Amino acid sequence: MDVDVRIIVASNENLQEAYKKGKFREDLYHRFNEFSIQLPSLRERKSDISLFADFFLDKTNKELNKNIEGYELDVMESFLNYKWPGNLREFRNVVRRAVLLTPSVKINLKVLPWEITNNDFQNSEATISSGTQINSQIKKGTDLKNAAAKAEYETIMNVLKEVNFNKTQAAEILKIDRKTLYNKIKTYQSQ
């Protein structure tokens, strides 16, 4: 029996540079490098953002049996201003989460992650770990209660993403019962 196999390899690193620095095996590089396609990151293809937003919305509506019709204008502006360090995988997760949390017909800013809606934080050069600079937004009025709520929200959403939005599994990982998880999600939806 003859078998014809093609292998497609994707990397977010420049493999040629990686093998030259000894971080990737040279023989593998030459085996994989029969044909290369260079794709710029999403932040370099702003014109594609609305296309991907619609694609992910349609796909997620079908997967979750929802009927979200689109995005508020300020949501699309936030998408265009965000740098998307996680590229398309992050974008897909953001749209999926927004669809899951949207109680209305269109996705609004309230259901987007804080880092996307807070462009000042994203663009700042705060180095909190070294203590040399502190983001001015943090200085201005984030109290401990709001900081804790944001951290809780982000933790819940990260766990939900990890378990593909299976709330039973998420509740187990978070060590809370399912009803508590549902209540917390409902609370964050209404804010």
Secondary structure by P-SEA (a helix, b strand, c coil): cbbbbbbbbbbccaaaaaaaaccccaaaaaaaccbbbbbccccccccaaaaaaaaaaaaaaaaaccccccccaaaaaaaaaccccccaaaaaaaaaaaaaaccccccccccccccccccccccccccccccccccccccccccaaaaaaaaaaaaaaaaaaaaccaaaaaaaaacccaaaaaaaaaaaaac
